[in-house]
Amino acid sequence: MRKRNVPYRIYGGLSFYQRKEVKDALAYFRMTVNPNDDEALRRIINYPARGIGEKTVEKIRVAALANGVSMWDAICSPQTVGLQLNAGTIKKIEGFRDIIQSAINQDIAGVNAAQVAESIYARAGLTTSLIVDKTPENISRLENLNELLSAVNQFVEERLEQGSRWVMMNDFLSEVSLATDQDKEDDADTPK
C-alpha cells in the first residue's frame, strides 16, 4: 500500500519495516553504509545461523570496547585488539566479514542499491533457509524479504527515471528511515 501512496493504518500488527526478517535485511544494508554500526553487526553476525554464538559476540564487544574501536574493527583485526578465538570461530567470522566487505566494496564502487541488495541476499543466504522449510511463517517471511527487495528495485528505478545518476544504499536507507518515522508518528496519533 505504501508504494502506491494509498493511506493505510495498521491495527494490532507490525509495520512492514518492524518485522524481524526485514529488520535483519536492513541491518545488512546499514552495515554496507556504516560498518561501524555495532547494533546492526550484533543483529546479523549470526543471521542466518553461521555458528557464531553469544559468547563470541560478547568477546568481540568487550575487545572492541577495551580498545576504543567498533566491533567491525575488532573482527577485521582480531590480533590487534587481543581477541582470542579458536581457528574455527575465526573462519566463521571471516565468512561474515567477507559478505559485508563485498557489499561495502560494491557500494564504494558506485553499484546501485538494488544490485547491492541482491548481492547481500545471495551471499548471506537470507532466503535460503526460508525456501527449504516451507512453514506458513517462513513463507510469510520470504514474501516480506521479496517485497523489501522489490521496494529497493522500485526505489532505484524511480530515482533513475527522475534523472539520478547514482542511487546508493544510503539513499534507500534514508527513504526507509522516513517511512519508519512516519509509521511511528501514525502510531502515536492512534488512540490506545
C-alpha positions in Angstrom: 0.0 0.0 0.0 2.8 2.4 0.9 4.3 2.2 -2.6 1.0 3.2 -4.2 0.7 6.2 -1.9 -2.6 4.9 -0.6 -3.1 5.9 3.1 -3.3 3.0 5.4 -3.2 2.2 9.1 -2.0 -0.9 10.8 -4.0 -2.1 13.8 -2.8 -4.8 16.1 0.1 -5.8 13.8 3.6 -4.8 13.0 4.6 -2.2 10.5 6.4 -3.8 7.5 9.7 -2.3 8.5 9.4 -3.6 12.1 9.2 -7.3 11.0 12.2 -9.3 12.2 13.3 -10.5 8.7 13.0 -7.0 7.3 15.0 -5.5 10.2 17.7 -8.2 9.7 18.0 -7.4 5.9 18.1 -3.7 6.7 20.9 -4.3 9.2 22.9 -5.9 6.4 22.1 -2.8 4.3 23.2 -0.5 7.2 26.5 -2.3 7.6 27.1 -1.6 3.9 26.9 2.1 4.5 28.4 2.1 8.0 30.3 -1.0 9.1 30.9 0.6 12.5 27.2 0.2 13.3 27.6 -2.1 16.3 23.9 -2.6 16.7 23.5 -3.8 13.2 26.5 -6.1 13.5 25.2 -7.7 16.7 21.9 -8.3 15.0 23.3 -10.1 11.9 26.6 -11.6 12.8 24.9 -14.9 13.3 21.9 -14.4 10.9 21.4 -16.7 9.1 22.9 -19.0 11.6 26.6 -19.4 10.9 27.8 -20.8 14.3 28.8 -17.5 16.0 27.4 -17.7 19.5 26.6 -15.1 22.1 29.8 -15.8 24.0 31.8 -15.0 20.9 29.8 -11.8 20.2 30.4 -10.7 23.8 34.2 -11.4 23.5 34.1 -9.2 20.3 32.2 -6.4 22.1 34.5 -6.5 25.1 37.6 -6.4 23.0 36.2 -3.5 20.9 35.2 -1.6 24.0 38.6 -2.1 25.7 40.4 -0.8 22.6 38.1 2.0 21.8 37.1 0.6 18.4 34.0 -0.6 16.7 33.1 -4.3 16.7 33.7 -4.3 13.0 37.3 -3.0 13.5 37.7 -5.8 16.1 36.7 -8.5 13.7 38.8 -7.1 11.0 41.9 -7.0 13.2 41.3 -9.6 15.9 45.0 -9.9 16.9 45.4 -6.1 17.2 42.6 -5.9 19.8 43.7 -9.1 21.6 40.6 -11.1 20.5 41.3 -14.7 21.5 39.2 -17.1 19.4 39.8 -20.6 18.1 40.5 -21.1 14.4 37.0 -22.4 13.6 35.4 -19.4 15.0 37.8 -17.1 13.3 36.9 -18.8 10.0 33.2 -18.2 10.6 33.8 -14.6 11.4 35.9 -14.2 8.3 33.0 -15.5 6.3 30.6 -12.9 7.7 33.3 -10.2 7.3 33.7 -11.2 3.6 29.9 -10.8 3.0 29.9 -7.3 4.5 33.2 -6.2 2.9 31.9 -7.3 -0.6 28.8 -5.1 -0.1 30.9 -2.2 1.1 33.2 -2.6 -1.9 30.2 -2.6 -4.3 28.8 0.5 -2.6 32.1 2.3 -2.8 32.4 1.4 -6.5 29.0 3.0 -7.2 27.0 -0.1 -7.7 23.3 0.8 -7.2 21.3 -0.1 -4.1 19.3 -2.8 -5.9 22.3 -4.7 -7.1 24.0 -4.4 -3.7 20.8 -5.7 -2.0 20.6 -8.6 -4.4 24.2 -9.4 -3.8 23.7 -9.4 0.0 20.6 -11.6 -0.3 22.6 -14.1 -2.3 25.9 -14.0 -0.4 24.3 -14.0 3.1 21.7 -16.6 2.2 18.9 -14.5 3.6 16.2 -16.5 1.8 17.8 -20.0 1.6 16.5 -21.5 4.8 13.1 -19.9 4.2 12.8 -21.6 0.8 13.8 -25.0 2.2 11.5 -25.0 5.3 8.1 -24.1 3.9 6.2 -23.4 7.1 3.5 -20.8 6.8 5.7 -18.4 8.9 8.7 -18.9 6.6 6.5 -18.4 3.5 5.4 -15.1 5.0 9.0 -14.1 5.9 10.1 -15.0 2.4 7.3 -12.8 0.9 8.4 -10.0 3.2 12.0 -10.3 2.1 11.0 -10.4 -1.5 8.8 -7.3 -1.0 11.8 -5.5 0.5 13.9 -6.4 -2.5 11.1 -5.2 -4.8 11.0 -2.0 -2.9 14.7 -1.4 -3.3 14.4 -2.2 -7.0 11.4 0.2 -7.4 13.2 2.9 -5.5 16.3 2.7 -7.8 14.1 2.6 -10.9 12.1 5.7 -9.8 15.3 7.6 -9.0 16.9 6.7 -12.3 13.8 7.8 -14.2 14.0 11.1 -12.3 17.5 11.6 -13.6 19.6 10.5 -10.7 22.9 9.0 -11.9 23.8 7.3 -8.7 21.2 5.6 -6.4 23.2 4.3 -3.5 22.2 2.2 -0.5 22.4 5.2 1.7 19.7 6.9 -0.4 17.4 3.9 0.1 18.1 3.7 3.9 17.2 7.4 4.2 13.9 6.7 2.5 13.2 3.8 4.8 14.1 6.0 7.8 11.5 8.5 6.7 8.9 5.7 6.3 9.5 4.2 9.7 9.4 7.7 11.3 6.0 8.2 9.6 4.8 4.9 11.0 5.9 5.9 14.5 4.1 9.2 14.2 0.9 7.4 12.9 1.1 5.0 15.9 1.4 7.9 18.3 -1.7 9.6 16.8 -3.7 6.4 17.1 -5.9 6.3 20.3 -4.9 3.5 22.6 
